[in-house]
Amino acid sequence: MKFVETAPLASGRTLWRWRIALATGVAWLLIAGNSADGAARGMGGMGFSYGWYGDWYAPAAPTPSRKARVAPSRRQKSEPKKEAGFGEMPKGPLQIVVSIETQRVTLFSNGMRVAQGSVSTGVPGHPTPMGVFSVIEKDRYHHSNLYSNAPMPYMQRITWSGVALHEGVLPGYPASHGCIRMSHDFAQKLWRVTKLGVRVIVARHELAPIDFAHPSLFRPKLNPAEPSVAIGVIDGRSPAPAVVAQAEIAEAEAAPSGSDLPQPAPTGDPAKPSRIKATEEPPMRGGQVAVFVSRKEQRIFVRQGFMPLFDMPLVIDRPDQPLGTHVFTALEVTENGGGMRWNVITVPTQAAAQREQRDTRKRSKASLNSAPQLKPPPSPAEALDRIQMPQEAVERIGELLIPGSSLVVSDEGLGAETGRYTEFIVLAH
């Protein structure tokens, strides 16, 4: 019998070592594979992918994770909320009201509220002035000439001393140097719909216009139709040239010449010169009319297109008592051209309250012990009842009256902010 030579059999300890090595190798392969796959997925989520040797390839689009689909609810199906106004505004004059207390700006069109947004007004060291203003300049890409050329997009100026509405940061509280900051969206849309002369009222609280009617408010003056006079008309035919020439010669001979022409009546008190002097440029003969009645000066002032037209004295009953500050705005022509629809905003004035407090302090000691009770300002109707408008002024204003025109009644006089190329600016403090 022959025996074939074979390799010696491994001992039990050797087999055990082989099994440990084999299991360790498989485990390392599994760990390396999972690590590489996880790294690739992680970098893929950041937009990168890597090759075998770590070479960077073009960024790979991240693979969106699959999520269970959820049927949309009725709320999700509803249309997104649309910002009020700016696209569906009723036709009519615009009015802007800013509230310092609520840090909001509200836009009214034809007396109806159409949009509202947040603002940031002036800090205590640089407060936003309160009162009656109007837009006197617009600049889409304006930069401040006071504060390091700071950008002021969609700027709408209301004073020449540096106060304007414009786009800016809104921290949720007053933070400006006196301007009225608005959000980008609101400032952009507001800038597109406004024109020069739009009324702007800045007050402590939120105010809103109300429809108002009073016999003292101005009405459009209808021009009477001139009677047609037929000269030399024969059998309905046109007059002969010779007849027309004779009629023109007769009119020329009858008309006065030189100093015989009627002179216009003076528009002011000769003894008291007008506070508004005529400017070098001729007044604009178009646009809305602005009227200001001052109890302090006992006069009526009229401007058109930011240019002075005339002023004259008037009579106010009980001139020592306040009238308040009331802004009347003409909205639309009614009664076939013979009437006008108006609204009014009454602006509380801090100056009037301070004067009332000073008067209260002058009373007896017994009254000083009690808290001063401030009287409410007169209503718009009570204020107009005490004003006697000059008939000449009423007629001239009626000839120029259009929607958008305004009447401001105030206890104050012409302030320093009222100047060239402005309407009447009345400060409330």
C-alpha positions as semicolon CSV with decimal commas, in nm:
position;residue;x (nm);y (nm);z (nm)
1;M;0,000;0,000;0,000
2;K;0,124;0,341;-0,093
3;F;0,051;0,651;0,101
4;V;0,010;0,988;-0,072
5;E;0,193;1,275;0,098
6;T;-0,037;1,553;0,203
7;A;-0,009;1,885;0,389
8;P;-0,026;1,850;0,758
9;L;-0,361;1,921;0,904
10;A;-0,398;2,248;1,087
11;S;-0,428;2,231;1,454
12;G;-0,740;2,355;1,635
13;R;-0,566;2,675;1,741
14;T;-0,470;2,756;1,379
15;L;-0,825;2,712;1,256
16;W;-0,952;2,940;1,527
17;R;-0,706;3,210;1,419
18;W;-0,819;3,180;1,053
19;R;-1,180;3,222;1,150
20;I;-1,105;3,537;1,355
21;A;-0,908;3,691;1,068
22;L;-1,181;3,614;0,816
23;A;-1,452;3,766;1,035
24;T;-1,242;4,077;1,104
25;G;-1,179;4,135;0,732
26;V;-1,545;4,106;0,645
27;A;-1,635;4,347;0,923
28;W;-1,383;4,606;0,807
29;L;-1,514;4,579;0,451
30;L;-1,869;4,641;0,570
31;I;-1,764;4,939;0,784
32;A;-1,559;5,092;0,502
33;G;-1,846;5,051;0,257
34;N;-2,100;5,213;0,488
35;S;-1,864;5,498;0,570
36;A;-1,794;5,572;0,208
37;D;-2,162;5,561;0,122
38;G;-2,251;5,787;0,415
39;A;-1,977;6,034;0,325
40;A;-2,089;6,043;-0,034
41;R;-2,447;6,107;0,072
42;G;-2,341;6,374;0,318
43;M;-2,135;6,562;0,063
44;G;-2,404;6,509;-0,195
45;G;-2,645;6,691;0,035
46;M;-2,405;6,985;0,024
47;G;-2,389;6,974;-0,353
48;F;-2,056;6,786;-0,394
49;S;-1,956;6,433;-0,512
50;Y;-1,625;6,259;-0,490
51;G;-1,450;5,987;-0,701
52;W;-1,246;5,687;-0,593
53;Y;-0,943;5,893;-0,498
54;G;-1,118;6,193;-0,346
55;D;-1,115;6,397;-0,671
56;W;-1,382;6,672;-0,677
57;Y;-1,644;6,643;-0,944
58;A;-1,909;6,893;-1,053
59;P;-2,168;6,970;-0,782
60;A;-2,450;6,724;-0,782
61;A;-2,809;6,826;-0,727
62;P;-2,929;6,710;-0,385
63;T;-3,172;6,425;-0,390
64;P;-3,492;6,533;-0,216
65;S;-3,608;6,304;0,052
66;R;-3,936;6,135;-0,006
67;K;-4,211;6,240;0,227
68;A;-4,554;6,105;0,268
69;R;-4,802;6,301;0,065
70;V;-5,070;6,473;0,268
71;A;-5,395;6,578;0,110
72;P;-5,418;6,960;0,119
73;S;-5,672;7,095;0,360
74;R;-5,930;7,358;0,276
75;R;-5,712;7,629;0,427
76;Q;-5,427;7,533;0,195
77;K;-5,659;7,546;-0,104
78;S;-5,779;7,897;-0,022
79;E;-5,631;8,189;-0,214
80;P;-5,342;8,381;-0,055
81;K;-5,430;8,699;0,126
82;K;-5,405;9,009;-0,090
83;E;-5,275;9,334;0,051
84;A;-5,557;9,582;0,089
85;G;-5,571;9,849;-0,174
86;F;-5,327;9,981;-0,433
87;G;-5,491;9,777;-0,704
88;E;-5,860;9,832;-0,643
89;M;-5,872;10,191;-0,519
90;P;-6,184;10,397;-0,581
91;K;-6,126;10,695;-0,803
92;G;-6,082;11,017;-0,608
93;P;-5,833;11,230;-0,412
94;L;-5,579;11,052;-0,192
95;Q;-5,511;11,128;0,175
96;I;-5,225;10,987;0,386
97;V;-5,246;10,971;0,766
98;V;-4,950;10,874;0,987
99;S;-4,996;10,778;1,353
100;I;-4,701;10,826;1,588
101;E;-4,864;10,615;1,861
102;T;-4,943;10,306;1,654
103;Q;-4,651;10,346;1,410
104;R;-4,880;10,301;1,112
105;V;-4,950;10,481;0,788
106;T;-5,295;10,466;0,629
107;L;-5,392;10,555;0,273
108;F;-5,741;10,682;0,194
109;S;-5,883;10,714;-0,157
110;N;-6,205;10,908;-0,211
111;G;-6,254;10,900;0,166
112;M;-6,222;10,519;0,193
113;R;-5,937;10,334;0,362
114;V;-5,757;10,126;0,100
115;A;-5,417;10,035;0,249
116;Q;-5,224;10,039;0,576
117;G;-4,864;9,961;0,666
118;S;-4,606;9,987;0,941
119;V;-4,371;10,284;0,980
120;S;-4,081;10,397;1,194
121;T;-4,090;10,765;1,289
122;G;-3,841;10,991;1,464
123;V;-3,673;10,926;1,797
124;P;-3,725;11,169;2,088
125;G;-3,410;11,361;1,998
126;H;-3,523;11,395;1,635
127;P;-3,904;11,368;1,645
128;T;-4,125;11,358;1,341
129;P;-4,325;11,683;1,334
130;M;-4,700;11,648;1,366
131;G;-4,944;11,857;1,168
132;V;-5,082;11,914;0,819
133;F;-4,850;11,862;0,521
134;S;-4,857;11,760;0,155
135;V;-4,619;11,588;-0,086
136;I;-4,400;11,860;-0,238
137;E;-4,130;11,649;-0,407
138;K;-4,082;11,289;-0,524
139;D;-3,756;11,109;-0,603
140;R;-3,730;10,737;-0,676
141;Y;-3,353;10,711;-0,607
142;H;-3,301;10,984;-0,350
143;H;-3,000;11,006;-0,117
144;S;-2,989;11,210;0,201
145;N;-2,793;11,534;0,187
146;L;-2,791;11,550;0,569
147;Y;-2,687;11,202;0,681
148;S;-2,382;11,073;0,489
149;N;-2,559;11,034;0,156
150;A;-2,779;10,760;0,305
151;P;-3,015;10,601;0,050
152;M;-3,382;10,701;0,075
153;P;-3,564;10,504;-0,199
154;Y;-3,913;10,611;-0,303
155;M;-3,875;10,945;-0,126
156;Q;-4,181;11,171;-0,093
157;R;-4,087;11,499;0,072
158;I;-4,332;11,684;0,297
159;T;-4,106;11,968;0,423
160;W;-3,805;12,143;0,276
161;S;-3,632;12,114;0,614
162;G;-3,572;11,743;0,564
163;V;-3,883;11,539;0,653
164;A;-4,005;11,279;0,403
165;L;-4,171;10,943;0,362
166;H;-3,936;10,679;0,220
167;E;-3,833;10,315;0,231
168;G;-3,627;10,217;0,535
169;V;-3,561;9,975;0,817
170;L;-3,860;9,901;1,040
171;P;-3,745;9,777;1,383
172;G;-4,097;9,804;1,527
173;Y;-4,047;10,132;1,712
174;P;-3,944;10,495;1,637
175;A;-3,585;10,491;1,507
176;S;-3,545;10,761;1,240
177;H;-3,406;11,114;1,246
178;G;-3,751;11,259;1,178
179;C;-3,845;11,093;0,851
180;I;-4,123;10,838;0,814
181;R;-3,979;10,501;0,714
182;M;-4,194;10,249;0,534
183;S;-4,145;9,893;0,414
184;H;-4,014;9,836;0,063
185;D;-4,345;9,697;-0,062
186;F;-4,560;9,975;0,083
187;A;-4,320;10,256;-0,015
188;Q;-4,297;10,128;-0,371
189;K;-4,672;10,098;-0,421
190;L;-4,747;10,429;-0,251
191;W;-4,490;10,610;-0,465
192;R;-4,658;10,486;-0,781
193;V;-5,008;10,611;-0,699
194;T;-4,938;10,953;-0,543
195;K;-4,887;11,287;-0,710
196;L;-4,753;11,619;-0,588
197;G;-5,000;11,789;-0,357
198;V;-5,136;11,474;-0,192
199;R;-5,239;11,562;0,163
200;V;-5,032;11,409;0,446
201;I;-5,143;11,438;0,810
202;V;-4,915;11,330;1,096
203;A;-5,088;11,296;1,433
204;R;-5,044;11,126;1,768
205;H;-5,340;10,892;1,723
206;E;-5,493;10,733;1,417
207;L;-5,732;10,965;1,233
208;A;-5,978;10,904;0,952
209;P;-6,178;11,138;0,726
210;I;-6,555;11,157;0,752
211;D;-6,804;11,288;0,498
212;F;-6,906;11,641;0,576
213;A;-7,141;11,906;0,440
214;H;-7,180;12,273;0,535
215;P;-7,324;12,577;0,353
216;S;-6,997;12,768;0,403
217;L;-6,792;12,521;0,205
218;F;-6,700;12,633;-0,146
219;R;-6,902;12,529;-0,448
220;P;-6,798;12,530;-0,814
221;K;-6,908;12,846;-0,989
222;L;-7,097;12,772;-1,306
223;N;-7,012;13,011;-1,587
224;P;-7,336;13,140;-1,746
225;A;-7,370;13,064;-2,112
226;E;-7,307;13,373;-2,323
227;P;-7,613;13,469;-2,529
228;S;-7,562;13,427;-2,897
229;V;-7,630;13,750;-3,087
230;A;-7,698;13,720;-3,457
231;I;-7,558;14,011;-3,649
232;G;-7,692;14,069;-3,996
233;V;-7,836;13,724;-4,034
234;I;-8,069;13,721;-4,330
235;D;-8,299;13,425;-4,391
236;G;-8,082;13,204;-4,171
237;R;-7,774;13,264;-4,381
238;S;-7,438;13,387;-4,256
239;P;-7,398;13,763;-4,230
240;A;-7,238;13,945;-4,512
241;P;-6,873;14,044;-4,454
242;A;-6,957;14,411;-4,479
243;V;-7,219;14,382;-4,203
244;V;-6,968;14,204;-3,971
245;A;-6,707;14,470;-4,035
246;Q;-6,949;14,751;-3,948
247;A;-7,045;14,575;-3,623
248;E;-6,679;14,537;-3,521
249;I;-6,613;14,904;-3,590
250;A;-6,912;15,007;-3,379
251;E;-6,791;14,793;-3,087
252;A;-6,445;14,942;-3,109
253;E;-6,581;15,297;-3,101
254;A;-6,801;15,224;-2,801
255;A;-6,530;15,054;-2,591
256;P;-6,340;15,276;-2,343
257;S;-5,971;15,329;-2,395
258;G;-5,671;15,389;-2,170
259;S;-5,765;15,488;-1,818
260;D;-6,133;15,444;-1,899
261;L;-6,093;15,065;-1,875
262;P;-6,238;14,923;-1,552
263;Q;-5,963;14,839;-1,301
264;P;-5,978;14,519;-1,089
265;A;-6,072;14,566;-0,727
266;P;-5,787;14,531;-0,473
267;T;-5,756;14,181;-0,328
268;G;-5,627;14,282;0,013
269;D;-5,643;14,546;0,281
270;P;-5,441;14,847;0,154
271;A;-5,349;14,936;0,511
272;K;-5,199;14,592;0,576
273;P;-4,955;14,448;0,321
274;S;-5,001;14,088;0,216
275;R;-4,790;13,828;0,393
276;I;-4,759;13,632;0,070
277;K;-4,571;13,833;-0,186
278;A;-4,597;13,769;-0,555
279;T;-4,319;13,548;-0,686
280;E;-4,109;13,612;-0,993
281;E;-4,276;13,331;-1,182
282;P;-4,641;13,370;-1,284
283;P;-4,874;13,154;-1,075
284;M;-4,971;12,820;-1,220
285;R;-5,320;12,833;-1,366
286;G;-5,402;12,471;-1,312
287;G;-5,429;12,210;-1,044
288;Q;-5,600;12,194;-0,709
289;V;-5,666;12,501;-0,496
290;A;-5,544;12,523;-0,136
291;V;-5,717;12,763;0,105
292;F;-5,594;12,849;0,454
293;V;-5,796;13,039;0,716
294;S;-5,587;13,163;1,008
295;R;-5,752;13,278;1,329
296;K;-5,420;13,421;1,445
297;E;-5,381;13,643;1,140
298;Q;-5,752;13,697;1,069
299;R;-5,691;13,635;0,698
300;I;-5,767;13,390;0,421
301;F;-5,478;13,273;0,199
302;V;-5,523;13,100;-0,137
303;R;-5,268;12,903;-0,341
304;Q;-5,287;12,700;-0,658
305;G;-5,021;12,460;-0,778
306;F;-4,796;12,557;-0,482
307;M;-4,802;12,922;-0,592
308;P;-4,971;13,211;-0,404
309;L;-5,279;13,357;-0,572
310;F;-5,415;13,610;-0,323
311;D;-5,495;13,673;0,042
312;M;-5,735;13,911;0,214
313;P;-5,878;13,982;0,560
314;L;-6,187;13,810;0,695
315;V;-6,405;13,825;1,004
316;I;-6,411;13,554;1,273
317;D;-6,670;13,565;1,547
318;R;-6,524;13,547;1,899
319;P;-6,165;13,568;1,768
320;D;-6,023;13,514;2,116
321;Q;-6,160;13,158;2,129
322;P;-5,997;12,867;1,942
323;L;-6,130;12,723;1,619
324;G;-5,926;12,404;1,619
325;T;-5,748;12,259;1,319
326;H;-5,972;12,108;1,053
327;V;-5,878;11,986;0,705
328;F;-6,162;11,985;0,451
329;T;-6,100;11,805;0,118
330;A;-6,310;11,834;-0,198
331;L;-6,383;11,484;-0,331
332;E;-6,610;11,504;-0,634
333;V;-6,836;11,740;-0,824
334;T;-7,209;11,691;-0,768
335;E;-7,540;11,849;-0,870
336;N;-7,450;11,860;-1,240
337;G;-7,142;12,070;-1,170
338;G;-7,296;12,302;-0,915
339;G;-7,199;12,122;-0,595
340;M;-6,902;11,952;-0,432
341;R;-6,875;11,657;-0,195
342;W;-6,636;11,712;0,097
343;N;-6,483;11,523;0,386
344;V;-6,299;11,649;0,695
345;I;-6,024;11,542;0,934
346;T;-5,994;11,722;1,269
347;V;-5,632;11,731;1,388
348;P;-5,573;11,762;1,765
349;T;-5,313;12,029;1,836
350;Q;-5,079;12,010;2,131
351;A;-5,027;12,387;2,130
352;A;-5,398;12,452;2,193
353;A;-5,398;12,209;2,487
354;Q;-5,094;12,378;2,640
355;R;-5,258;12,720;2,615
356;E;-5,569;12,581;2,782
357;Q;-5,356;12,441;3,065
358;R;-5,185;12,776;3,115
359;D;-5,523;12,946;3,137
360;T;-5,634;12,690;3,393
361;R;-5,329;12,757;3,613
362;K;-5,427;13,126;3,637
363;R;-5,749;13,041;3,823
364;S;-5,798;13,037;4,198
365;K;-5,608;12,808;4,433
366;A;-5,918;12,599;4,486
367;S;-5,941;12,519;4,118
368;L;-5,570;12,437;4,102
369;N;-5,621;12,153;4,348
370;S;-5,836;11,974;4,093
371;A;-5,702;11,828;3,770
372;P;-5,749;12,062;3,472
373;Q;-6,027;11,952;3,243
374;L;-5,946;12,037;2,884
375;K;-6,234;12,146;2,668
376;P;-6,276;11,953;2,344
377;P;-6,193;12,155;2,033
378;P;-6,480;12,306;1,839
379;S;-6,638;12,079;1,582
380;P;-6,582;12,150;1,211
381;A;-6,936;12,288;1,184
382;E;-6,888;12,517;1,483
383;A;-6,563;12,648;1,336
384;L;-6,719;12,724;0,996
385;D;-7,018;12,892;1,159
386;R;-6,787;13,155;1,309
387;I;-6,600;13,236;0,985
388;Q;-6,737;13,504;0,752
389;M;-6,577;13,444;0,414
390;P;-6,528;13,747;0,185
391;Q;-6,767;13,714;-0,108
392;E;-6,495;13,804;-0,356
393;A;-6,276;13,523;-0,226
394;V;-6,566;13,277;-0,242
395;E;-6,635;13,360;-0,605
396;R;-6,272;13,342;-0,714
397;I;-6,221;13,010;-0,536
398;G;-6,542;12,873;-0,690
399;E;-6,408;12,946;-1,038
400;L;-6,097;12,735;-0,973
401;L;-6,240;12,464;-0,748
402;I;-6,173;12,103;-0,854
403;P;-6,162;11,768;-0,669
404;G;-5,852;11,750;-0,454
405;S;-5,877;12,113;-0,346
406;S;-5,869;12,178;0,027
407;L;-5,960;12,421;0,303
408;V;-5,750;12,424;0,621
409;V;-5,887;12,611;0,923
410;S;-5,645;12,665;1,211
411;D;-5,571;12,882;1,510
412;E;-5,210;12,907;1,393
413;G;-5,059;13,148;1,143
414;L;-4,833;13,087;0,846
415;G;-4,544;12,888;0,987
416;A;-4,183;12,886;0,875
417;E;-4,237;12,561;0,680
418;T;-4,490;12,728;0,450
419;G;-4,280;12,874;0,173
420;R;-4,220;12,864;-0,198
421;Y;-4,345;12,554;-0,378
422;T;-4,545;12,423;-0,083
423;E;-4,905;12,414;0,015
424;F;-5,002;12,536;0,361
425;I;-4,810;12,355;0,635
426;V;-4,963;12,371;0,983
427;L;-4,761;12,231;1,272
428;A;-4,957;12,075;1,558
429;H;-4,685;12,139;1,817
